[in-house]
Amino acid sequence: RLHEAATATQQWVELAPDSARAWKYRADLLERLRNLNEALHAYRRLAELEPANRAHRTTVVRLLLTTGQNPDEAARLAEGL
């Protein structure tokens, strides 16, 4: 029922776009579904909402490298981790 949950989390982030909890559930779910591009988007938003959370930034770096996207961004975010 992961796809139903994906729909629910999409609605949740639409209703509460500044909710870190909503974005965390969405990001985790999208990663489980192997929708890595959308998971990356969700983790980026989560890192914006909670900039002090190193785990979120680490996950963004990991997904950037996994998907082969923007290695410069990955290097910048990895600094200071």
HELIX and SHEET records of a PDB file:
HELIX    1   1 LEU A    2  LEU A   15  1                                  14    
HELIX    2   2 ALA A   20  ARG A   32  1                                  13    
HELIX    3   3 LEU A   36  LEU A   49  1                                  14    
HELIX    4   4 ARG A   54  THR A   67  1                                  14    
HELIX    5   5 PRO A   71  ALA A   78  1                                   8    
END                                                                             
